[in-house]
C-alpha cells in the first residue's frame, strides 16, 4: 500500500518536490527508516494552490446528490482496504493493528456521515421587519480549504478534513503530519483515482 518514496500529490499527479528535498519516515517501534517523504517548496505550493483553485470552480457546481455518491463510494473503498491501510498506519504510527483498524472504521463512518450532511446544507428564511422585504440565507462553497493533520490519528484527522471540505463543495490542500504521512495517500487520493476524474480536488503536501 506504499512505496519507499512518498511523493507530493498535486493536480492528480504524484511528483517529487521541485527542490528535490526529502525527509525520512521512521518506524517508531524499531527506529528503522522505512520511507522517504518529498518536501514541498514554494513552487510546489503555488502549483497546489493553482490546481485547487481551478478544481474548486468545477467542484462547487456539483449537486449535493453527486457529492453524496462520491463520498459514499470513497467510504466503501476505505472499508475494502481497511486491513492493508491498518498495517501501514501501525508501521508509521506505532499503535496496535486493532487500534489502527478501529481508526479506519471511524474514517469509513465519518466519510458516510459527511456524505449525508452534504444533502443538508439548508438555507434559512429570516422574518423581515418590513413587509416589502424578503430575507433568505443560502449556503455556498467558499473556496479551497487548507487542512493540517496531527500525528496521533493520521487517517482519522485527514479524513475528517477532506470529507468535510468535499461535502461542502470545496477543494482542499492537506498537509499530513511529518511523522505519519503514509496513511494519508491511502485515505485521501481515493477520491480522484477511484471515484472521480476531477483532478485537483485533493492535494497532499509536506512543507
C-alpha positions, 0 to 999 in steps of 0.5 A: 500500500506504499512505496519507499518514496512518498511523493507530493500529490498535486493536480492528480499527479504524484511528483517529487518536490521541485527542490528535490528535498526529502525527509525520512519516515521512521518506524517508531517501534524499531527506529528503522527508516522505512520511507522517504517523504518529498518536501514541498517548496514554494513552487510546489505550493503555488502549483497546489494552490493553482490546481485547487483553485481551478478544481474548486470552480468545477467542484462547487457546481456539483449537486449535493446528490453527486457529492453524496455518491462520491463520498459514499463510494470513497467510504466503501473503498476505505472499508475494502482496504481497511486491513492493508491501510491498518498495517501501514498506519501501525508501521508509521504510527506505532499503535496496535493493528486493532487500534489502527483498524478501529481508526479506519472504521471511524474514517469509513463512518465519518466519510458516510456521515459527511456524505449525508450532511452534504444533502443538508446544507439548508438555507434559512428564511429570516422574518423581515421587519418590513413587509416589502422585504424578503430575507433568505440565507443560502449556503455556498462553497467558499473556496479551497480549504487548507487542512493540517493533520496531527500525528496521533490519528493520521487517517482519522484527522485527514479524513475528517478534513477532506470529507468535510471540505468535499461535502461542502463543495470545496477543494482542499490542500492537506498537509499530513503530519511529518511523522505519519504521512503514509496513511494519508495517500491511502485515505485521501487520493481515493477520491480522484483515482477511484471515484472521480476524474476531477483532478485537483480536488485533493492535494497532499503536501509536506512543507 
